[in-house]
Amino acid sequence: MKIPQEKGCYVYLLRCEDHSLYCGWTTHLINRFKMHQSGKGAKYTKAHKPIEIFYYESFPDEISARKREYEIKQMTHEQKMKLKEYHYLFTYGTLMKGESNHFYLKESKYIGDGIIRGYRLLEIEDYPGAVPTDDLQKEVVGEIYKISHDTKKEIDILEEGYLYKNIIVDIEGKKLVCGFYEFIDDGNEYLESKIKGKWTLNT
């Protein structure tokens, strides 16, 4: 598991020497982990030395991260262990049904269509890139899948250069925390997609 070096808003699980799991949130994963290892991070990790960052999720802001931290802290040990086995993925481009890379998701469960707000789609050659915008009226429509950890590792390679993060997705009037790949500004100018609804290469 690649641990991000940059600052952000993260919820994390640390695996300790006695195999227990500690949950917390931070703006810098590596620095916080080092604090826990030195005994300065929390009373629990001072008594139960952490040996690795077992799992983490990234969020756009502190409020979302703290809410997710609370949710995870209510889970049983078994439920926390299973967080690493499966991920909810929001995809909006070539991984969707009928598109060129959908085969990556052939063993994954389709959950439904979803919407993320505060993002716009750019046309990057023959695939799209979602980037944040201050215009909360903008939205991106895509598909949600429940994927295995192994599938995520394969998609991480495919989406190299994109930023993987967690986001709140609207699905049939409900909210679901999903991972997705945000396009990173590379300095080039791209046209904004005019597509309404789900992106498709053939539109």
SVG drawing of the C-alpha trace seen along z (x, -y; Angstrom):
<svg xmlns="http://www.w3.org/2000/svg" viewBox="-33 -29 43 41">
<polyline fill="none" stroke="black" stroke-width="0.4" points="0.0,0.0 1.5,-3.3 1.3,-5.9 0.7,-9.5 3.5,-12.0 1.4,-15.1 -0.8,-16.9 -4.5,-16.3 -7.3,-15.0 -6.9,-11.3 -8.6,-8.7 -6.3,-5.8 -6.0,-2.5 -2.7,-1.5 -1.9,2.1 -0.2,2.5 2.1,5.2 -0.7,7.0 -2.7,7.1 -5.2,4.5 -6.2,1.6 -6.1,-2.1 -8.2,-4.6 -7.5,-8.3 -7.5,-11.2 -4.7,-13.5 -3.5,-16.0 -0.2,-14.1 -0.1,-10.4 3.7,-9.8 4.3,-12.4 1.4,-11.2 2.5,-7.6 6.0,-8.6 4.4,-10.5 2.4,-7.3 5.6,-5.2 7.4,-7.6 4.6,-7.3 3.4,-10.9 0.4,-10.3 -2.2,-9.0 -2.5,-7.2 -3.6,-4.0 -0.6,-3.8 1.8,-4.7 0.7,-1.4 0.2,0.5 3.1,-0.2 1.9,-0.6 4.0,1.3 2.3,0.2 -0.4,-2.0 -2.8,0.8 -5.4,-1.2 -6.3,-4.8 -8.9,-6.8 -8.5,-10.4 -11.2,-13.1 -11.7,-16.6 -12.1,-18.3 -11.8,-17.9 -15.5,-17.5 -15.8,-14.6 -12.7,-12.9 -13.9,-13.3 -17.3,-11.9 -15.7,-8.9 -13.4,-8.5 -16.4,-8.3 -18.1,-5.7 -15.0,-3.4 -14.6,-3.7 -18.1,-2.2 -17.1,0.9 -16.0,4.2 -12.4,5.4 -13.6,7.8 -15.4,5.0 -12.3,2.9 -10.2,5.7 -12.6,6.1 -12.1,2.4 -8.9,3.4 -10.5,6.3 -13.1,4.2 -13.5,0.6 -16.3,-1.3 -15.1,-2.9 -16.8,-5.8 -15.7,-5.7 -16.7,-8.2 -14.6,-7.3 -13.2,-4.3 -13.9,-1.9 -17.7,-2.2 -19.9,0.3 -19.4,0.4 -16.1,-1.4 -12.6,-0.2 -11.3,0.6 -14.5,2.0 -12.9,5.5 -11.0,4.5 -14.3,4.6 -15.6,7.9 -15.3,9.5 -16.7,6.5 -20.2,5.8 -22.1,2.9 -23.8,0.9 -25.5,-1.8 -25.1,-5.1 -24.0,-8.1 -23.3,-11.8 -20.4,-13.9 -20.9,-17.6 -18.3,-20.4 -16.4,-18.7 -16.3,-19.2 -15.1,-16.9 -12.3,-17.7 -11.7,-16.0 -8.1,-14.5 -7.5,-12.9 -9.8,-9.8 -10.7,-9.8 -12.0,-12.3 -10.5,-13.8 -12.6,-15.1 -11.2,-18.2 -12.6,-20.2 -14.4,-23.5 -15.9,-26.1 -19.2,-25.9 -21.2,-23.5 -23.8,-23.3 -21.4,-21.4 -21.6,-17.6 -20.1,-14.4 -22.3,-11.3 -20.7,-7.9 -21.0,-4.3 -20.2,-2.8 -18.6,0.6 -17.6,2.7 -14.1,3.8 -11.5,6.1 -8.2,4.8 -6.4,6.7 -8.6,5.0 -7.9,1.7 -4.1,2.3 -4.6,3.1 -6.6,-0.1 -4.0,-2.1 -1.5,-1.2 -4.0,-2.0 -4.8,-5.4 -1.2,-6.3 -0.9,-10.1 -4.4,-10.6 -4.9,-11.3 -6.9,-8.7 -9.1,-10.1 -12.4,-9.6 -15.5,-11.6 -19.2,-11.6 -21.3,-10.3 -25.0,-10.8 -26.7,-7.5 -30.5,-7.3 -30.9,-10.0 -28.4,-8.5 -24.7,-9.3 -21.9,-6.8 -18.2,-7.3 -16.3,-6.1 -12.8,-6.3 -12.2,-7.9 -9.4,-9.1 -9.1,-12.9 -7.2,-14.3 -4.1,-16.3 -3.5,-19.5 -0.6,-19.0 -0.3,-22.6 -2.1,-21.9 -5.4,-23.5 -8.2,-21.1 -11.8,-21.6 -14.6,-21.1 -16.8,-18.2 -20.3,-19.2 -21.7,-15.8 -24.8,-15.7 -25.1,-12.6 -22.5,-9.7 -19.4,-10.2 -18.9,-8.0 -16.2,-8.0 -18.8,-7.6 -20.7,-10.8"/>
</svg>
